[in-house]
Amino acid sequence: MHIAAIVLSLIVCAIHVYILVVEMFLWDKPAGMKTFNLTPEFAKATKVMAGNQGLYNGFLAAGIAWALMAGQRGALLFVLGCVAVAGLYGAATASRKILFVQTVPAGLAMAAVIGLG
């Protein structure tokens, strides 16, 4: 696999590890509330839901890491595709910023994996 594909995939992986940490452990802390522009009341009311979301983001990161370590190009494309679709849904339903945080990096990584970059 080309070095650009590996680097871009690792960036997507790192983004999802960061999201896991914020959603699972920092959601109702100042850093988490600042990251997602939350009020303390909203953060408290949605803490369990955010933890669940964080876990799913962790699974995406784990899938990317596993696919890279195993050299599974098809699996890597699948997981990056899942990230891109999740980002599209998040951008359509929650915040357009998600498009640039998730979908664009995943799309660039996918392009590099299939050799377009």
N, CA, C and O of each residue as an XYZ file, in Angstrom:
468
protein
N       0.848     -1.171      0.000
C       0.000      0.000      0.000
C       0.899      1.241      0.000
O       1.943      1.258      0.652
N       0.496      2.250     -0.716
C       1.256      3.485     -0.827
C       1.294      4.208      0.517
O       0.338      4.147      1.291
N       2.406      4.894      0.788
C       2.591      5.587      2.075
C       1.494      6.629      2.311
O       1.052      6.810      3.446
N       1.054      7.311      1.260
C      -0.014      8.306      1.430
C      -1.299      7.650      1.928
O      -1.999      8.224      2.762
N      -1.614      6.469      1.435
C      -2.813      5.748      1.872
C      -2.697      5.385      3.353
O      -3.667      5.493      4.103
N      -1.524      4.960      3.760
C      -1.315      4.595      5.163
C      -1.421      5.826      6.050
O      -2.111      5.799      7.070
N      -0.742      6.904      5.671
C      -0.759      8.124      6.485
C      -2.172      8.694      6.594
O      -2.622      9.033      7.689
N      -2.865      8.801      5.473
C      -4.225      9.349      5.509
C      -5.168      8.454      6.319
O      -6.029      8.955      7.043
N      -5.011      7.147      6.201
C      -5.837      6.219      6.980
C      -5.535      6.354      8.471
O      -6.446      6.300      9.297
N      -4.262      6.528      8.817
C      -3.898      6.718     10.227
C      -4.450      8.031     10.777
O      -4.806      8.110     11.953
N      -4.523      9.051      9.941
C      -5.130     10.315     10.376
C      -6.605     10.103     10.689
O      -7.096     10.578     11.713
N      -7.314      9.393      9.814
C      -8.734      9.095     10.070
C      -8.869      8.271     11.349
O      -9.767      8.515     12.155
N      -7.994      7.316     11.531
C      -8.005      6.496     12.744
C      -7.812      7.375     13.981
O      -8.548      7.242     14.959
N      -6.827      8.270     13.938
C      -6.552      9.156     15.077
C      -7.735     10.075     15.376
O      -8.051     10.320     16.540
N      -8.386     10.582     14.336
C      -9.576     11.426     14.532
C     -10.625     10.652     15.318
O     -11.258     11.203     16.219
N     -10.815      9.376     14.981
C     -11.853      8.596     15.650
C     -11.455      8.171     17.058
O     -12.324      7.989     17.911
N     -10.191      8.013     17.314
C      -9.741      7.779     18.689
C     -10.007      9.039     19.517
O     -10.473      8.956     20.653
N      -9.711     10.193     18.943
C      -9.989     11.461     19.630
C     -11.481     11.602     19.929
O     -11.865     11.960     21.042
N     -12.316     11.319     18.935
C     -13.765     11.410     19.144
C     -14.201     10.441     20.236
O     -15.028     10.793     21.077
N     -13.657      9.222     20.235
C     -13.963      8.250     21.294
C     -13.667      8.844     22.664
O     -14.507      8.783     23.561
N     -12.484      9.414     22.831
C     -12.077      9.965     24.131
C     -13.019     11.086     24.558
O     -13.472     11.124     25.702
N     -13.309     11.997     23.633
C     -14.182     13.122     23.982
C     -15.588     12.642     24.321
O     -16.160     13.061     25.327
N     -16.145     11.769     23.494
C     -17.527     11.342     23.713
C     -17.675     10.408     24.914
O     -18.685     10.464     25.614
N     -16.694      9.561     25.158
C     -16.827      8.596     26.252
C     -16.361      9.141     27.608
O     -16.927      8.794     28.645
N     -15.342      9.984     27.601
C     -14.721     10.373     28.865
C     -14.763     11.864     29.178
O     -14.651     12.245     30.343
N     -14.920     12.708     28.177
C     -14.857     14.155     28.405
C     -16.151     14.887     28.075
O     -16.195     16.116     28.142
N     -17.191     14.164     27.724
C     -18.436     14.759     27.245
C     -18.962     15.853     28.171
O     -19.340     16.928     27.705
N     -18.990     15.591     29.470
C     -19.535     16.560     30.417
C     -18.454     17.340     31.156
O     -18.718     17.960     32.186
N     -17.245     17.304     30.626
C     -16.123     18.071     31.172
C     -15.917     19.300     30.294
O     -16.407     19.341     29.165
N     -15.198     20.302     30.797
C     -15.013     21.519     29.993
C     -14.470     21.261     28.577
O     -14.935     21.880     27.620
N     -13.510     20.369     28.438
C     -12.937     20.105     27.103
C     -13.974     19.511     26.161
O     -14.035     19.891     24.992
N     -14.786     18.588     26.653
C     -15.816     17.977     25.821
C     -16.917     18.953     25.469
O     -17.376     19.006     24.328
N     -17.338     19.726     26.459
C     -18.406     20.690     26.188
C     -17.941     21.757     25.206
O     -18.723     22.212     24.372
N     -16.670     22.162     25.295
C     -16.138     23.147     24.359
C     -16.038     22.552     22.950
O     -16.382     23.212     21.969
N     -15.570     21.310     22.854
C     -15.409     20.660     21.549
C     -16.725     20.600     20.790
O     -16.767     20.856     19.587
N     -17.812     20.258     21.505
C     -19.110     20.094     20.850
C     -20.082     21.236     21.142
O     -21.265     21.152     20.814
N     -19.572     22.308     21.763
C     -20.398     23.486     22.063
C     -21.663     23.108     22.837
O     -22.776     23.432     22.424
N     -21.474     22.418     23.961
C     -22.590     21.920     24.770
C     -22.810     22.760     26.008
O     -21.875     23.341     26.559
N     -24.049     22.815     26.435
C     -24.333     23.390     27.751
C     -24.136     22.283     28.794
O     -24.238     21.100     28.466
N     -23.858     22.656     30.033
C     -23.716     21.627     31.067
C     -24.968     20.760     31.208
O     -24.861     19.557     31.444
N     -26.134     21.353     31.068
C     -27.384     20.610     31.193
C     -27.532     19.577     30.073
O     -27.901     18.429     30.319
N     -27.241     19.997     28.856
C     -27.342     19.087     27.717
C     -26.313     17.969     27.838
O     -26.618     16.806     27.575
N     -25.100     18.322     28.235
C     -24.044     17.319     28.385
C     -24.434     16.267     29.421
O     -24.222     15.073     29.212
N     -24.998     16.713     30.525
C     -25.417     15.771     31.571
C     -26.541     14.870     31.064
O     -26.533     13.663     31.306
N     -27.502     15.461     30.363
C     -28.660     14.697     29.892
C     -28.301     13.693     28.794
O     -29.004     12.698     28.616
N     -27.233     13.940     28.068
C     -26.895     13.089     26.921
C     -25.602     12.294     27.113
O     -25.087     11.708     26.161
N     -25.085     12.272     28.325
C     -23.797     11.621     28.585
C     -23.787     10.140     28.192
O     -22.819      9.681     27.584
N     -24.815      9.399     28.515
C     -24.864      7.964     28.195
C     -24.930      7.764     26.685
O     -24.246      6.894     26.146
N     -25.737      8.550     26.009
C     -25.841      8.462     24.557
C     -24.495      8.778     23.903
O     -24.079      8.097     22.966
N     -23.828      9.797     24.395
C     -22.528     10.177     23.837
C     -21.498      9.070     24.051
O     -20.668      8.816     23.178
N     -21.550      8.419     25.197
C     -20.637      7.306     25.448
C     -20.846      6.189     24.445
O     -19.881      5.584     23.978
N     -22.078      5.914     24.114
C     -22.385      4.897     23.109
C     -21.838      5.314     21.736
O     -21.245      4.505     21.022
N     -22.043      6.560     21.388
C     -21.496      7.084     20.130
C     -19.987      6.963     20.109
O     -19.401      6.584     19.095
N     -19.360      7.281     21.223
C     -17.908      7.189     21.316
C     -17.412      5.778     21.090
O     -16.388      5.562     20.442
N     -18.146      4.819     21.629
C     -17.774      3.419     21.444
C     -17.805      3.054     19.958
O     -16.902      2.380     19.463
N     -18.835      3.494     19.258
C     -18.919      3.222     17.819
C     -17.757      3.865     17.063
O     -17.212      3.266     16.136
N     -17.378      5.072     17.451
C     -16.228      5.708     16.823
C     -14.954      4.926     17.111
O     -14.059      4.857     16.269
N     -14.874      4.341     18.292
C     -13.741      3.488     18.615
C     -13.696      2.251     17.738
O     -12.619      1.808     17.339
N     -14.853      1.692     17.438
C     -14.899      0.530     16.547
C     -14.407      0.906     15.149
O     -13.723      0.114     14.500
N     -14.752      2.104     14.684
C     -14.258      2.545     13.380
C     -12.732      2.663     13.409
O     -12.051      2.220     12.484
N     -12.203      3.260     14.474
C     -10.742      3.380     14.604
C     -10.095      2.001     14.655
O      -9.071      1.773     14.011
N     -10.679      1.087     15.408
C     -10.128     -0.271     15.513
C     -10.161     -0.976     14.161
O      -9.224     -1.692     13.810
N     -11.228     -0.777     13.409
C     -11.324     -1.390     12.087
C     -10.244     -0.880     11.150
O      -9.654     -1.655     10.396
N      -9.984      0.408     11.193
C      -8.931      0.976     10.357
C      -7.573      0.427     10.777
O      -6.778      0.012      9.934
N      -7.311      0.426     12.073
C      -6.023     -0.068     12.582
C      -5.831     -1.537     12.210
O      -4.757     -1.929     11.753
N      -6.866     -2.345     12.405
C      -6.761     -3.775     12.070
C      -6.503     -3.965     10.580
O      -5.624     -4.737     10.197
N      -7.260     -3.266      9.738
C      -7.099     -3.420      8.291
C      -5.686     -3.021      7.855
O      -5.093     -3.671      6.994
N      -5.159     -1.967      8.442
C      -3.793     -1.558      8.108
C      -2.779     -2.606      8.553
O      -1.890     -2.980      7.788
N      -2.911     -3.074      9.784
C      -1.950     -4.063     10.309
C      -2.015     -5.376      9.532
O      -0.990     -6.022      9.312
N      -3.212     -5.766      9.121
C      -3.382     -7.029      8.407
C      -3.150     -6.887      6.904
O      -3.139     -7.878      6.175
N      -2.965     -5.652      6.448
C      -2.787     -5.440      5.015
C      -4.035     -5.750      4.214
O      -3.950     -6.153      3.054
N      -5.186     -5.563      4.825
C      -6.467     -5.879      4.187
C      -7.038     -4.638      3.490
O      -7.820     -3.889      4.075
N      -6.645     -4.441      2.262
C      -7.063     -3.274      1.483
C      -8.582     -3.174      1.369
O      -9.146     -2.095      1.550
N      -9.240     -4.279      1.072
C     -10.699     -4.270      0.948
C     -11.388     -3.907      2.244
O     -12.348     -3.137      2.246
N     -10.904     -4.456      3.349
C     -11.477     -4.124      4.657
C     -11.246     -2.658      4.990
O     -12.125     -1.995      5.541
N     -10.065     -2.152      4.656
C      -9.765     -0.737      4.905
C     -10.720      0.154      4.123
O     -11.243      1.130      4.661
N     -10.947     -0.174      2.868
C     -11.893      0.607      2.070
C     -13.299      0.536      2.655
O     -14.021      1.533      2.662
N     -13.687     -0.634      3.143
C     -15.011     -0.781      3.749
C     -15.153      0.124      4.975
O     -16.135      0.855      5.100
N     -14.179      0.072      5.871
C     -14.274      0.865      7.112
C     -14.207      2.353      6.788
O     -14.971      3.141      7.346
N     -13.307      2.745      5.896
C     -13.250      4.157      5.500
C     -14.565      4.594      4.845
O     -15.004      5.730      5.030
N     -15.183      3.708      4.095
C     -16.495      3.999      3.521
C     -17.552      4.194      4.604
O     -18.407      5.075      4.500
N     -17.485      3.369      5.635
C     -18.404      3.530      6.771
C     -18.210      4.891      7.433
O     -19.181      5.561      7.784
N     -16.956      5.295      7.600
C     -16.654      6.611      8.178
C     -17.248      7.709      7.301
O     -17.876      8.640      7.805
N     -17.049      7.598      5.987
C     -17.552      8.616      5.064
C     -19.080      8.720      5.128
O     -19.630      9.821      5.155
N     -19.755      7.580      5.152
C     -21.225      7.587      5.218
C     -21.697      8.158      6.555
O     -22.641      8.947      6.594
N     -21.047      7.764      7.644
C     -21.402      8.314      8.958
C     -21.215      9.827      8.961
O     -22.025     10.556      9.535
N     -20.155     10.295      8.324
C     -19.921     11.736      8.242
C     -20.979     12.448      7.416
O     -21.406     13.547      7.769
N     -21.403     11.836      6.323
C     -22.472     12.427      5.520
C     -23.764     12.542      6.322
O     -24.448     13.564      6.283
N     -24.083     11.477      7.047
C     -25.301     11.503      7.860
C     -25.187     12.559      8.962
O     -26.123     13.323      9.199
N     -24.043     12.594      9.625
C     -23.837     13.590     10.674
C     -23.901     15.006     10.141
O     -24.460     15.891     10.790
N     -23.333     15.230      8.966
C     -23.376     16.566      8.364
C     -24.798     16.968      8.001
O     -25.166     18.138      8.109
N     -25.597     15.996      7.570
C     -26.982     16.283      7.178
C     -27.897     16.480      8.382
O     -28.889     17.204      8.299
N     -27.563     15.833      9.504
C     -28.487     15.856     10.642
C     -28.002     16.632     11.861
O     -28.815     17.060     12.680
N     -26.701     16.819     11.994
C     -26.190     17.445     13.212
C     -25.397     18.724     12.939
O     -25.745     19.790     13.446
N     -24.338     18.620     12.143
C     -23.477     19.777     11.904
C     -22.704     19.585     10.607
O     -22.121     18.526     10.374
N     -22.700     20.607      9.771
C     -21.943     20.529      8.515
C     -20.456     20.329      8.751
O     -19.746     19.801      7.896
N     -19.992     20.754      9.917
C     -18.577     20.596     10.275
C     -18.149     19.129     10.192
O     -16.996     18.838      9.873
N     -19.058     18.218     10.473
C     -18.750     16.783     10.449
C     -18.306     16.342      9.060
O     -17.497     15.424      8.930
N     -18.821     16.980      8.035
C     -18.420     16.663      6.671
C     -16.904     16.823      6.508
O     -16.253     16.006      5.857
N     -16.357     17.873      7.101
C     -14.930     18.163      6.956
C     -14.067     17.413      7.958
O     -12.877     17.203      7.722
N     -14.660     17.011      9.072
C     -13.910     16.276     10.095
C     -13.862     14.783      9.775
O     -12.855     14.132     10.052
N     -14.923     14.231      9.200
C     -14.992     12.798      8.953
C     -14.990     12.439      7.465
O     -14.138     11.672      7.015
N     -15.926     12.983      6.708
C     -16.106     12.540      5.331
C     -14.937     12.911      4.427
O     -14.454     12.071      3.668
N     -14.482     14.139      4.497
C     -13.387     14.555      3.615
C     -12.110     13.750      3.892
O     -11.510     13.231      2.950
N     -11.671     13.629      5.166
C     -10.469     12.808      5.394
C     -10.650     11.353      4.958
O      -9.736     10.762      4.383
N     -11.817     10.775      5.225
C     -12.063      9.388      4.807
C     -12.051      9.268      3.291
O     -11.503      8.308      2.749
N     -12.644     10.223      2.608
C     -12.648     10.204      1.143
C     -11.247     10.326      0.565
O     -10.912      9.646     -0.406
N     -10.436     11.178      1.149
C      -9.053     11.317      0.690
C      -8.273     10.029      0.930
O      -7.501      9.590      0.078
N      -8.484      9.430      2.102
C      -7.807      8.162      2.398
C      -8.254      7.074      1.419
O      -7.427      6.307      0.926
N      -9.552      7.004      1.138
C     -10.050      6.013      0.188
C      -9.442      6.237     -1.195
O      -9.050      5.280     -1.862
N      -9.362      7.487     -1.624
C      -8.770      7.789     -2.931
C      -7.316      7.324     -2.976
O      -6.866      6.779     -3.984
N      -6.588      7.540     -1.886
C      -5.194      7.116     -1.839
C      -5.085      5.588     -1.844
O      -4.192      5.029     -2.482
N      -5.991      4.919     -1.136
C      -5.964      3.456     -1.091
C      -6.218      2.863     -2.472
O      -5.576      1.886     -2.857
N      -7.152      3.451     -3.220
C      -7.443      2.887     -4.540
C      -6.527      3.446     -5.627
O      -6.637      3.080     -6.797
N      -5.625      4.337     -5.223
C      -4.606      4.808     -6.149
C      -4.935      6.046     -6.923
O      -4.319      6.312     -7.956
N      -5.908      6.827     -6.446
C      -6.254      8.056     -7.146
C      -5.466      9.251     -6.627
O      -5.492     10.329     -7.221
N      -4.762      9.047     -5.508
C      -4.059     10.190     -4.902
C      -2.581     10.172     -5.140
O      -1.872     11.070     -4.688
